[in-house]
Structure formats: C-alpha cells, structure tokens
C-alpha cells in the first residue's frame, strides 16, 4: 500500500470512496507494511506535521477563514475577490453591484487542473429593503458547463494557471477554485474549497487523480536509486549605459540560440526585448554546466559589440526590468513536495544574498512555487533571481538545486509553512530568515550527494550566514573574466 485516505465521513464522500483503489478510513489500520502516503480529506484529524502528507489540516483550517484566505492570496501576489458586500456597506444600506464577465471553476490536484468549468458572467445587485430592513439580493444564476482543458481561450488559460498557483500558495495539494474575470480583465479568486463539495463529476475526477497518484507511488517505489537530475538554465542580465539607461539586448542578438534576448510584457500586452539571456547546454555535472555557461557568456561578449556597456544581474537592477535565474530540471518528476523543497532549501536561504533592489521583483516575479512544464518532460523552476552575479554564487546555487532535487524526499523542514516566514520571504527580511539556515543546511550535509558538491556549497553557505549581499549595479564581467576583463 502506497497511499491511504484519512477521512471523517464528510458529507457526500461515499461515492468517492467507492471509486478509490486505495484503502481509506478514520485512521490507518494497524499492521501496515511500509509507511503509506497519507491524504487528508477534511479537517477533523490530528495533524502531526508530516511533510509527506497531502492536504495538511493546518492549511485547510487557514483557508476556511475568509480573512486569512484573502491575506495569503494577496501576499503571494494573487487577486482575491472581496466579500460580495461588506458588513459596513450592508449596515448603511449602500447599493453595490459586482460584475463578472466570466466565471470559472477549476478542480486541482497535485499541480494539475483536472478540468475546467465555465459559466457566463453573473451580476449581483444590492439595494432596496426586505424583512427587518435587510438589503435585497438578486442574482442571475447560470449553471457551470464543463469545457475541458483542450485549447483554452485567453481568460480560461489564465484561470487555470491562477487556480493551480492558488492551491499551492495556500499550502494545499488539492481543491476547487472559483475565479471571476472583472470588467477590467483582471482575475480574482472568489472562493477556494479545500474540502470539495462533491458532484458526480467532481467525484469521478478526484477519484481518478488519487488513483493515478497511487500508481505513480508504486512505480517510484520500484526504483531503488535516487534519480540523476540533469540541470539546464537560462539566467538573464541587463546591458546599461554609463548614464544608467538600459540598452536593449535585441539591438545585438535575436530571440533564439544559446545567447538571445528575452521579453517583458507591457501593461498594453505589447512585448519588448530588453533582456539578455544565456542558454547553456544542460548537464548532469554542475562543473560542466558552469563551463557551458561561461562559454555562452564569451559568445555574448562577441555579439555585444559595445564594450562600454555594463552587464548587470540580480533581481531588479533597474526599476521595471525584473531578471530571473530560471533552472531547468530533467530526470525527476515534478510534484508539490519537490517544489516546496526547492522553495524552502534554495529560494528561502538565497534571500540572504539579495541586494536591497531585489525585493522589488516580488511577488509579481519570484513568487514561491513558480514553475513551467517543458515539452521535453522536465520543468523550469522560475522563482530565483538571476544568480549569475558571480561564479561562486552561480556554482553554489546550481549545486544546491541539484542536491535538493535528487534527494528531496529526505528533506522535511518547511519553514515556509509559517505565514510570518512567507511574509519575511516576500519582504526580504533577512534577520527573520537567517535563523532557519543552519538547520536547513544541517539537513543538506546529511544527504548522500553532499560531499561531492561540498566545494561549491560551502562558499555559498558562508555568504548566506554572513548575509553578504550582491551588488546589482556591479559589472559581472570582471568576476567571470569576460573580455575586456580577461
């Protein structure tokens, strides 16, 4: 047995239980062989803080508090719909209405939308008086229609991404998210059900998803050795003139190739291409990958004919120009557990090296859990700022990423499960974050692959504990020995 559903006979659960191939009950039965992956359904269980368990009860209880739900979503940069009418507005009898051009309902399980439901926008009107002077509420209701995930339109695709991101940001592993599209084209999370109200269709979808998880756990158990992870990367940098202006990378290079330019999307949805991006050949060896990265920098130096320009990296060296240090992973399956390990063991401690300007990148960019699946079957971890500020930082970050990805099941600490630590991450509160690093690092030192990468990791650890910030206005070429600083 690889998974066990722990429930308390929540209403409507019988049909879901009938569709499961895994055992279930009020408590795991005695005499189990092995340690099953617990899946909590409902909030009536003692939560022992097991990092492997799905749907922590602590997260369910937080989401069921409307104020905390809104706080968490906004902290992660997500729009949360306000309650239909505030108590103050109701007391004053103020007429209000809320318009949605589209409404979506998205069931999510383990970073995957299971399907998509849509209904035309509805309008809520408030005004007049009913019994005891209460406002009269009328609403045009339309039932949701399942439209599926094939070829979603613009708003539908955004709703799917927002739903998956919301579930992860709230510390959940599954749920049903309701999203509205406002008249100004912004999306707002209207509601999240951490204990879904099951219709026949939702019952089928969640039963199939839980059974798929059980099958994947069986296959995983058959593999004895940890995976060998292949890393790729596409760190970005900016070109600056002596006057501090940005010179667009598109003036020197096209979009494709090992050295190219990347875009920023303006509020008007128009794309510009100011960012320089390096795309080294991937490798399973950190030293080899850093060598490939250096060669792409040498290629960039030959293409960028103006040697008076300064190359700057980091998170936000110039206001309005966010930079990323995306890392690509192949050879390991993406799941929320891996993503949370990367957030807690890589992104959180790396905050100690950020310049004061890096925080301006968050949370629109650099939000926790940011990923993108790749066509080749791997995924791109998009949380980190551009770590190519120096060879020592680059080597350390890539080594840390590889070590944690290959042994993530052994890494159990989750400081980011604490709301205050999440706030510290988004505000780059280094004093609040630093006390967590020694314990996190102690876990890393116990991993089988640590010794092989220690020469890259120790300098990074030292810089983190000293909170030695990088300088986002400093030219990165001298440290990398790139012409004309060879």
Secondary structure as GFF3:
##gff-version 3
##sequence-region A 1 486
A	DSSP	beta_strand	3	6	.	.	.	ID=ss1
A	DSSP	alpha_helix	14	18	.	.	.	ID=ss2
A	DSSP	beta_strand	23	25	.	.	.	ID=ss3
A	DSSP	beta_strand	37	40	.	.	.	ID=ss4
A	DSSP	alpha_helix	57	63	.	.	.	ID=ss5
A	DSSP	alpha_helix	66	75	.	.	.	ID=ss6
A	DSSP	alpha_helix	87	92	.	.	.	ID=ss7
A	DSSP	beta_strand	97	99	.	.	.	ID=ss8
A	DSSP	beta_strand	102	109	.	.	.	ID=ss9
A	DSSP	beta_strand	112	113	.	.	.	ID=ss10
A	DSSP	beta_strand	117	120	.	.	.	ID=ss11
A	DSSP	beta_strand	123	127	.	.	.	ID=ss12
A	DSSP	three_ten_helix	131	133	.	.	.	ID=ss13
A	DSSP	beta_strand	136	139	.	.	.	ID=ss14
A	DSSP	beta_strand	145	146	.	.	.	ID=ss15
A	DSSP	alpha_helix	154	169	.	.	.	ID=ss16
A	DSSP	beta_strand	174	181	.	.	.	ID=ss17
A	DSSP	beta_strand	187	193	.	.	.	ID=ss18
A	DSSP	alpha_helix	200	222	.	.	.	ID=ss19
A	DSSP	beta_strand	230	240	.	.	.	ID=ss20
A	DSSP	beta_strand	246	247	.	.	.	ID=ss21
A	DSSP	three_ten_helix	249	251	.	.	.	ID=ss22
A	DSSP	beta_strand	259	265	.	.	.	ID=ss23
A	DSSP	beta_strand	271	278	.	.	.	ID=ss24
A	DSSP	alpha_helix	286	303	.	.	.	ID=ss25
A	DSSP	beta_strand	310	312	.	.	.	ID=ss26
A	DSSP	beta_strand	325	330	.	.	.	ID=ss27
A	DSSP	alpha_helix	336	342	.	.	.	ID=ss28
A	DSSP	pi_helix	343	347	.	.	.	ID=ss29
A	DSSP	alpha_helix	348	350	.	.	.	ID=ss30
A	DSSP	three_ten_helix	351	353	.	.	.	ID=ss31
A	DSSP	three_ten_helix	358	361	.	.	.	ID=ss32
A	DSSP	beta_strand	371	373	.	.	.	ID=ss33
A	DSSP	beta_strand	379	381	.	.	.	ID=ss34
A	DSSP	alpha_helix	391	406	.	.	.	ID=ss35
A	DSSP	three_ten_helix	408	410	.	.	.	ID=ss36
A	DSSP	three_ten_helix	415	417	.	.	.	ID=ss37
A	DSSP	alpha_helix	419	426	.	.	.	ID=ss38
A	DSSP	alpha_helix	430	445	.	.	.	ID=ss39
A	DSSP	alpha_helix	450	465	.	.	.	ID=ss40
A	DSSP	alpha_helix	477	480	.	.	.	ID=ss41
###
